[in-house]
Structures are given as structure tokens and as C-alpha cells.
Amino acid sequence: MKNGKYPDKNRWMATFLLGQIMGDKSAPFLSKFLQHPHWVMRMASIKTMLDLKQKHYSRQYANLLKDDSFIVRAQALDNIRTLKTAEVAPQVWAMLYDKKNYYQPTMNGKALKAKRSNIIKTVILTVGDLKFEKARDPLLKMIQKERYNDIFAEMDQSLMKITGLKSPAGDIKKKRIFWQRAGL
């Protein structure tokens, strides 16, 4: 794991095997690799930590939500969502405002309007799973606007989890009216 002379595949397997063989005892050692300079090692250690169901490292997972590697950020979000570590919900919500989670398409060399990446949908679902109450009012405002139609289903699902209310079946119009009334 520590030796960079070995191929990434071998180091990845060594990380998983360490977790399988040593179990929870390997977590303190694996947690050191969450700050490794190479993204493959960060990814291998965070996936292994998820397999070991290590909730105690939620702060380190939250730090990885700002990682330069998109795949590491997505895995950190998955760890938080799967392990239900609600204490880091504010950092999950902050991902909506991080420009790294959007992509900038171009046409003929000109930058177009930034687009949401798929991780934004997962962020909204995770906020609902963690029942982050501070996201309730912003989500109620966002769900009323058409520019968020691409993430409407995720906002609807998260609001149901946060509020404990069930939105009506049917089209977006009915659901918008329901959430408008629920916000009053």
C-alpha cells in the first residue's frame, strides 16, 4: 500500500485485503490514507472504510467532499449517506454551492451557462436521508422554480423525508401546490 513502485491495482487490492483481514483494527491505519496525495489511494481507503462501516471518521469523509477528484467526492458522499452520519449534513449541503460540482460546457470556444453534475442530485437526496432541517426552507423555495425541474424528483423525495409529509401522486403542478401550502 505504502510503496508507490507497485501498480495502482496492487495497492488498491492491498487496501481492501487489509480491511478484510484486519477488520475494524485496520481503520486507524486506513484513515491516514484519506489524505494521501494519490486519488486512487484515497478512493481505496474510503471504500474500505465504508465496507467496515466506520462512522467514527465522518469528519474525514466531510473533508473529502471538497476533494479535487470527482470520484472521491462522490464516494465520500456515498459513505455519509450510507452510514447516516447526520453531524456532517451542513458540509453536504455546502456542496450545492461548490463550483467543482458543476461543469462548464463550451460552444465554439465560448463558455456557456454552468450545468449541474449528477452529484447534485445525490447531494439533495443525502440531505433528505440525513433529515437536515435547515435545508427545508431553501428546498421549499427551490421546488417552486422551473429552473430546478431537472432535480425536482430529488427535492420532492428529500422534502418528504425532512418534513414527514407525503406529497400527492401526479404531476409536478400538484406537487408544487402541495409544497407551497406546506411551506406556509
PAZAPA-4460 file (N, C-alpha, C; in steps of 0.05 Angstrom, whole numbers, plus 32768, in hexadecimal, padded with zeros to 4 digits):
% residues 184
    n_x    n_y    n_z   ca_x   ca_y   ca_z    c_x    c_y    c_z   seq   type   mol
   8010   7FE8   8000   8000   8000   8000   8011   8019   8000     1      M     A
   8026   8019   8010   8036   8031   8014   804A   8035   7FFE     2      K     A
   8051   8020   7FEF   8066   8022   7FDC   805B   802A   7FC0     3      N     A
   8063   8041   7FB7   805A   804B   7F9D   8066   803C   7F85     4      G     A
   8079   802A   7F8A   8085   801B   7F74   8071   8006   7F68     5      K     A
   805E   7FFE   7F79   804A   7FEA   7F70   8034   7FF8   7F60     6      Y     A
   8028   7FE9   7F4D   8012   7FF5   7F3D   7FFA   7FFB   7F4F     7      P     A
   7FEA   800E   7F45   7FD2   8017   7F54   7FC0   7FFF   7F5B     8      D     A
   7FBD   7FED   7F48   7FAC   7FD6   7F4C   7FB5   7FC5   7F65     9      K     A
   7FCE   7FC1   7F68   7FD9   7FB2   7F7E   7FD5   7FC1   7F99    10      N     A
   7FD9   7FDB   7F98   7FD6   7FEB   7FB0   7FB8   7FEC   7FB8    11      R     A
   7FA7   7FED   7FA4   7F8A   7FED   7FA9   7F82   7FD3   7FB7    12      W     A
   7F8B   7FBC   7FAC   7F85   7FA2   7FB7   7F90   7F9F   7FD3    13      M     A
   7FA8   7FA9   7FD8   7FB5   7FA7   7FF2   7FA4   7FB6   8007    14      A     A
   7F99   7FCD   7FFF   7F88   7FDC   8011   7F6F   7FCD   8019    15      T     A
   7F61   7FC1   8005   7F49   7FB2   800A   7F4F   7F99   801B    16      F     A
   7F65   7F8C   8014   7F6C   7F73   8023   7F73   7F7A   8040    17      L     A
   7F81   7F90   8044   7F87   7F98   8060   7F6D   7F9C   8070    18      L     A
   7F59   7FA9   8064   7F40   7FAC   8071   7F31   7F92   8076    19      G     A
   7F32   7F80   8063   7F25   7F66   8067   7F33   7F55   807C    20      Q     A
   7F4D   7F55   807C   7F5C   7F44   808E   7F5C   7F4F   80AB    21      I     A
   7F61   7F69   80AD   7F64   7F75   80C8   7F4A   7F80   80D3    22      M     A
   7F36   7F85   80C1   7F1C   7F8F   80CA   7F1F   7FAB   80D7    23      G     A
   7F10   7FB0   80EC   7F0F   7FCA   80F9   7F2A   7FD3   8103    24      D     A
   7F3C   7FC1   8109   7F56   7FC8   8113   7F66   7FD8   80FE    25      K     A
   7F5F   7FD4   80E4   7F6E   7FE2   80CF   7F65   7FFE   80CB    26      S     A
   7F4F   8006   80D6   7F43   8021   80D1   7F56   8038   80D7    27      A     A
   7F64   8038   80EE   7F76   804F   80F3   7F8C   8052   80DE    28      P     A
   7F96   803B   80D5   7FAB   803B   80C1   7FA0   8045   80A6    29      F     A
   7F88   803A   809F   7F7C   8041   8086   7F74   805F   8085    30      L     A
   7F6C   8069   809C   7F64   8086   809D   7F7A   8099   8095    31      S     A
   7F93   8090   8099   7FAA   80A1   8091   7FAB   80A4   8073    32      K     A
   7FA1   8090   8065   7FA2   8091   8048   7F8C   80A2   803C    33      F     A
   7F7A   80AC   804D   7F65   80BE   8043   7F70   80D9   803A    34      L     A
   7F89   80DF   8043   7F96   80F7   803A   7FAE   80F2   8027    35      Q     A
   7FAF   80DA   801D   7FC5   80D2   800B   7FC5   80E4   7FF2    36      H     A
   7FDC   80EC   7FE8   7FDD   80FD   7FD0   7FD2   80F0   7FB6    37      P     A
   7FD1   80D6   7FB5   7FC8   80C8   7F9D   7FAA   80C0   7FA1    38      H     A
   7F99   80C9   7F8E   7F7D   80C5   7F91   7F75   80A7   7F93    39      W     A
   7F84   8096   7F86   7F7D   8079   7F87   7F7E   806E   7FA3    40      V     A
   7F92   8077   7FB2   7F95   806E   7FCE   7F80   807A   7FE0    41      M     A
   7F79   8093   7FDB   7F62   809F   7FEA   7F49   8090   7FE5    42      R     A
   7F44   8089   7FCC   7F2C   807B   7FC4   7F2C   805F   7FD0    43      M     A
   7F42   8051   7FCE   7F43   8036   7FD9   7F3E   8036   7FF7    44      A     A
   7F4A   8049   8005   7F46   8049   8022   7F2A   8051   802A    45      S     A
   7F1E   8064   801C   7F03   806C   8023   7EEE   8056   801D    46      I     A
   7EF3   8048   8007   7EE1   8031   8001   7EE4   801B   8016    47      K     A
   7EFC   8016   801E   7F01   8002   8033   7EF5   800A   804D    48      T     A
   7EF6   8024   8054   7EEA   802E   806C   7ECC   802A   806C    49      M     A
   7EC0   802D   8054   7EA3   8028   8051   7E9D   800A   8056    50      L     A
   7EAD   7FF9   804A   7EA9   7FDC   804F   7EAB   7FD5   806C    51      D     A
   7EBC   7FE3   807B   7EBF   7FDE   8097   7EAA   7FED   80A8    52      L     A
   7E99   7FFD   809B   7E84   800C   80A8   7E8F   801F   80BE    53      K     A
   7EA4   802E   80B7   7EB2   803F   80CA   7EA4   805B   80CB    54      Q     A
   7E92   805F   80DD   7E84   8078   80E1   7E96   808D   80EF    55      K     A
   7EAA   8084   80FF   7EBA   8096   810F   7ECB   80A9   80FF    56      H     A
   7ECD   80A4   80E5   7EDE   80B5   80D4   7ECE   80C8   80C3    57      Y     A
   7EB7   80CF   80CC   7EA5   80E0   80BC   7EB2   80FC   80B6    58      S     A
   7EC2   8106   80C8   7ECF   8120   80C3   7EE3   811E   80AC    59      R     A
   7EF1   8107   80AB   7F03   8103   8094   7EF4   8100   807A    60      Q     A
   7EDD   80F2   807B   7ECD   80EF   8063   7EC3   810B   805A    61      Y     A
   7EBB   811C   806E   7EB2   8137   8067   7EC8   8147   805A    62      A     A
   7EE0   8143   8063   7EF7   8152   8056   7EFA   8149   8039    63      N     A
   7EF4   8130   8034   7EF7   8126   8018   7EE1   812F   8006    64      L     A
   7ECC   813C   8011   7EB7   8147   8000   7EC1   815E   7FEF    65      L     A
   7ED9   8168   7FF6   7EE5   817F   7FE7   7EFD   8175   7FD7    66      K     A
   7F01   815B   7FD5   7F18   814F   7FC7   7F19   8158   7FAA    67      D     A
   7F31   815A   7F9F   7F34   8161   7F83   7F29   814C   7F70    68      D     A
   7F2A   8133   7F79   7F20   811C   7F69   7F02   8119   7F6C    69      S     A
   7EF4   811B   7F55   7ED7   8118   7F55   7ECE   80FD   7F61    70      F     A
   7EDD   80E8   7F5A   7ED5   80CD   7F62   7ED9   80CA   7F80    71      I     A
   7EED   80D7   7F8C   7EF1   80D5   7FA9   7EDB   80E5   7FB7    72      V     A
   7ED3   80FC   7FAC   7EBD   810C   7FB8   7EA4   80FB   7FB8    73      R     A
   7E9E   80EE   7FA1   7E86   80DD   7F9F   7E86   80C6   7FB3    74      A     A
   7E9D   80BA   7FB7   7E9F   80A4   7FCA   7E9D   80AE   7FE7    75      Q     A
   7EA8   80C5   7FED   7EA5   80D1   8008   7E87   80D6   800E    76      A     A
   7E79   80E0   7FFA   7E5D   80E5   7FFC   7E4D   80CB   8001    77      L     A
   7E55   80B6   7FF2   7E49   809C   7FF6   7E4E   8091   8012    78      D     A
   7E66   8094   801C   7E6C   808B   8037   7E5A   8099   804B    79      N     A
   7E58   80B3   8049   7E47   80C3   805B   7E2A   80BB   805A    80      I     A
   7E21   80B7   8041   7E05   80AF   803E   7DFF   8093   8048    81      R     A
   7E10   8081   8042   7E0C   8065   804A   7E0F   8061   8068    82      T     A
   7E23   806F   8074   7E28   806C   8090   7E16   807F   80A1    83      L     A
   7E07   8090   8093   7DF5   80A3   80A0   7E02   80B3   80B6    84      K     A
   7E18   80C0   80AF   7E27   80D1   80C2   7E1C   80EE   80C0    85      T     A
   7E06   80F3   80CE   7DF7   810C   80CC   7E07   8124   80D6    86      A     A
   7E1C   8120   80E6   7E2A   8137   80F1   7E3A   8146   80DB    87      E     A
   7E3D   813A   80C4   7E4B   8148   80AE   7E38   8152   8098    88      V     A
   7E1E   8153   809F   7E0A   815C   808B   7E0F   8178   8081    89      A     A
   7E18   818B   8092   7E1E   81A6   8088   7E34   81A6   8072    90      P     A
   7E48   8195   8074   7E5C   8193   805F   7E51   8187   8046    91      Q     A
   7E3E   8174   8049   7E31   8169   8031   7E21   817F   8023    92      V     A
   7E12   818E   8032   7E02   81A4   8027   7E14   81B8   8019    93      W     A
   7E2C   81BD   8024   7E3F   81D1   8018   7E48   81C8   7FFC    94      A     A
   7E46   81AE   7FF6   7E4E   81A5   7FDB   7E3D   81B1   7FC5    95      M     A
   7E25   81BA   7FCB   7E15   81C7   7FB7   7E21   81E1   7FAD    96      L     A
   7E32   81ED   7FBE   7E3E   8207   7FB7   7E5A   8205   7FAE    97      Y     A
   7E65   81ED   7FAC   7E80   81E8   7FA4   7E81   81E5   7F85    98      D     A
   7E90   81F7   7F78   7E92   81F7   7F5B   7E9E   81DE   7F4F    99      K     A
   7EAC   81CE   7F5F   7EB8   81B5   7F55   7EA2   81A1   7F4F   100      K     A
   7E8A   81A4   7F59   7E74   8191   7F55   7E63   8199   7F3D   101      N     A
   7E6C   81AC   7F2D   7E5F   81B4   7F15   7E73   81B3   7EFE   102      Y     A
   7E69   81B0   7EE6   7E7B   81B0   7ECF   7E74   81C7   7EBD   103      Y     A
   7E88   81D1   7EAF   7E86   81E8   7E9D   7E88   81DF   7E80   104      Q     A
   7E71   81DC   7E73   7E72   81D4   7E56   7E7B   81EC   7E45   105      P     A
   7E86   81E6   7E2E   7E8F   81FB   7E1C   7E84   81F6   7E00   106      T     A
   7E80   820B   7DF1   7E78   8209   7DD5   7E88   821D   7DC5   107      M     A
   7E97   8212   7DB2   7EA8   8223   7DA1   7EBB   8233   7DB2   108      N     A
   7EC6   8227   7DC7   7ED9   8235   7DD9   7ECD   8248   7DED   109      G     A
   7EB2   824B   7DEC   7EA5   825D   7E00   7E99   824D   7E16   110      K     A
   7E9D   8256   7E2E   7E92   8249   7E46   7E74   824D   7E47   111      A     A
   7E65   8238   7E4B   7E48   823A   7E4E   7E41   823A   7E6C   112      L     A
   7E28   823A   7E72   7E1F   823A   7E8E   7E27   8220   7E9B   113      K     A
   7E31   8222   7EB4   7E39   820A   7EC3   7E22   81F7   7EC7   114      A     A
   7E27   81DE   7EC6   7E13   81C9   7EC9   7E18   81B9   7EE2   115      K     A
   7E02   81AE   7EEE   7E05   819D   7F05   7E0F   8182   7EFD   116      R     A
   7E22   8177   7F0C   7E2A   815C   7F08   7E18   8149   7F17   117      S     A
   7E1A   8130   7F12   7E08   811C   7F20   7E0C   811B   7F3E   118      N     A
   7E23   8124   7F47   7E28   8124   7F64   7E15   8136   7F73   119      I     A
   7E0B   814B   7F65   7DF8   815D   7F72   7DDE   814F   7F7A   120      I     A
   7DD5   813C   7F69   7DBD   812C   7F6F   7DC3   811C   7F88   121      K     A
   7DDA   8110   7F8A   7DE1   8100   7FA1   7DE3   8111   7FBA   122      T     A
   7DEE   8129   7FB7   7DEF   813B   7FCE   7DD4   8141   7FD9   123      V     A
   7DC1   8146   7FC8   7DA5   814D   7FD1   7D98   8134   7FDE   124      I     A
   7D9D   811D   7FD3   7D92   8104   7FDF   7D9F   80FF   7FFA   125      L     A
   7DB9   8104   7FFC   7DC7   80FF   8015   7DBD   8112   802B   126      T     A
   7DB9   812B   8024   7DAE   813E   8037   7D93   8135   8042   127      V     A
   7D83   8129   8031   7D6A   811E   803A   7D6E   8105   804C   128      G     A
   7D80   80F4   8044   7D85   80DC   8054   7D90   80E3   8070   129      D     A
   7D9F   80F9   8071   7DAA   8102   808B   7D96   8113   809A   130      L     A
   7D7F   8119   808E   7D6A   8129   809A   7D75   8144   80A4   131      K     A
   7D84   8151   8092   7D90   816B   8098   7D7B   8181   8097   132      F     A
   7D72   8189   80AE   7D5B   819B   80B2   7D61   81B7   80A6   133      E     A
   7D79   81C0   80A6   7D80   81DB   809C   7D7D   81DC   807D   134      K     A
   7D7C   81C5   8070   7D78   81C5   8053   7D5A   81C7   804B   135      A     A
   7D49   81C4   805E   7D2C   81C3   8059   7D22   81DC   804B   136      R     A
   7D27   81F4   8056   7D1D   820D   804A   7D2A   8213   802E   137      D     A
   7D44   8210   802B   7D4F   8214   8010   7D44   8200   7FFC   138      P     A
   7D40   81E7   8004   7D35   81D3   7FF1   7D18   81DA   7FEA   139      L     A
   7D09   81E4   7FFD   7CED   81ED   7FF8   7CED   8204   7FE3   140      L     A
   7D00   8215   7FE4   7D02   822B   7FD1   7D0B   8221   7FB6   141      K     A
   7D1F   8210   7FB6   7D2A   8205   7F9D   7D16   81F5   7F8E   142      M     A
   7D06   81E5   7F9C   7CF3   81D3   7F8F   7CDD   81E2   7F7F   143      I     A
   7CD9   81FC   7F86   7CC5   820C   7F79   7CCF   8217   7F5E   144      Q     A
   7CE9   8216   7F59   7CF5   8223   7F41   7CFA   820E   7F2B   145      K     A
   7CF3   8216   7F13   7CF6   8204   7EFC   7D12   81FE   7EF5   146      E     A
   7D25   820F   7EFC   7D41   820B   7EF4   7D4D   81F3   7F03   147      R     A
   7D3F   81E9   7F17   7D48   81D2   7F26   7D38   81B8   7F1F   148      Y     A
   7D2A   81B8   7F08   7D1A   81A1   7F00   7D2B   8188   7EFD   149      N     A
   7D45   818B   7EF6   7D56   8174   7EF2   7D5C   8165   7F0C   150      D     A
   7D58   8173   7F23   7D5C   8166   7F3D   7D43   8166   7F4D   151      I     A
   7D2C   8169   7F40   7D12   816B   7F4E   7D0D   8151   7F5E   152      F     A
   7D10   813A   7F52   7D0A   8121   7F60   7D1B   811D   7F79   153      A     A
   7D34   8125   7F77   7D46   8123   7F8F   7D3D   8136   7FA5   154      E     A
   7D36   814F   7F9D   7D2D   8162   7FB1   7D13   8159   7FBE   155      M     A
   7D01   814E   7FAE   7CE7   8143   7FB8   7CEC   812D   7FCD   156      D     A
   7CFE   811A   7FC5   7D04   8104   7FD7   7D11   810E   7FF1   157      Q     A
   7D24   8120   7FEF   7D31   812B   8007   7D1E   813A   8019   158      S     A
   7D0D   814A   800D   7CF9   8159   801D   7CE7   8146   802C   159      L     A
   7CDF   8130   801F   7CCE   811C   802D   7CDC   8110   8045   160      M     A
   7CF6   810B   8043   7D05   8100   8059   7D0A   8114   806F   161      K     A
   7D0F   812D   8068   7D15   8142   807B   7CFC   8149   808B   162      I     A
   7CE5   814D   807C   7CCD   8156   8089   7CBB   8140   8094   163      T     A
   7CBE   8128   8089   7CAD   8112   8092   7C92   8112   8083   164      G     A
   7C8F   8125   8070   7C76   8126   8060   7C7A   8117   8047   165      L     A
   7C63   810E   803B   7C64   80FF   8022   7C57   8110   800D   166      K     A
   7C66   8116   7FF8   7C5B   8126   7FE2   7C48   8115   7FD2   167      S     A
   7C34   8121   7FC5   7C21   8112   7FB6   7C2D   8106   7F9C   168      P     A
   7C22   80F0   7F94   7C2A   80E4   7F7B   7C20   80F5   7F64   169      A     A
   7C2E   80F5   7F4E   7C25   8105   7F38   7C3B   8116   7F2C   170      G     A
   7C33   812A   7F1E   7C46   813B   7F10   7C53   8150   7F22   171      D     A
   7C66   815D   7F17   7C76   8171   7F25   7C65   8188   7F30   172      I     A
   7C50   818F   7F21   7C3F   81A5   7F29   7C32   81A0   7F44   173      K     A
   7C27   8188   7F47   7C1A   8180   7F60   7C2E   8181   7F77   174      K     A
   7C45   8176   7F72   7C5A   8175   7F87   7C63   8191   7F8F   175      K     A
   7C66   81A2   7F7B   7C6E   81BE   7F81   7C59   81CC   7F93   176      R     A
   7C40   81C8   7F8D   7C2B   81D4   7F9D   7C2C   81C8   7FB9   177      I     A
   7C2F   81AE   7FBB   7C31   81A1   7FD6   7C48   81AD   7FE6   178      F     A
   7C60   81AF   7FDA   7C77   81B9   7FE9   7C75   81D7   7FEF   179      W     A
   7C66   81E6   7FDE   7C62   8202   7FE3   7C51   8205   7FFC   180      Q     A
   7C3C   81F5   7FFE   7C2A   81F5   8016   7C39   81EB   802F   181      R     A
   7C4A   81D7   802C   7C59   81CC   8042   7C6C   81E1   804D   182      A     A
   7C76   81F3   803C   7C89   8207   8045   7C7D   821E   8054   183      G     A
   7C62   8220   8052   7C55   8237   8060   7C52   8233   807D   184      L     A
***
